[in-house]
Amino acid sequence: MSVRTRNGERRPPTVFVDENGDPVPLNPGQTWIHLVNEEIAVTYR
């Protein structure tokens, strides 16, 4: 999934949105976000 942030400032809350600009729902609690360079292959299990 490709997402971007909608918050132009460096303070909470940061809102993650999809390609259509719709907020991406996150489960309550701690969420880990990994920023990955597009040139690096990423796999997960």
N, C-alpha and C positions, 0 to 999 in steps of 0.2 A: 504494500500500500504506500502510495506517495502522499505525504502530508507536508504542510508548511505551517508556520505560525502566523497568527493574525495580530499579535501584540507588537506594536512598533517600538515599545519601550522595554527597558531591561528590568522590569519589576513585575511581580505576579499580578493578576493571573495571566499566564500564557495560554492562549487558546490554539489548539491544533485543528486545522481545517483540511478537508480533502480537496480534490481538484475542482469541485463545484463551489467551494467556499463554505460548505456546510461543516459545522463543528463535528469532530470525531469523538464519539462517546468513549469515556474512560471509566473503568470500574472504580468504585470508591477505594481509598487506601493508597498505598505507595505504588507509583508507576515509574518504571525505568524507561528512559528514552535514550536511544543510542544514535548518535549522529555519525553517518557513514558516508565516506567519499564514494561517489558514483563509479569511480574507476576500480574499486576493490570488490571482488566477488565475495558475496556473503551467503552462507548456508546456515540452516538451523534444523534442529531435530524436534 
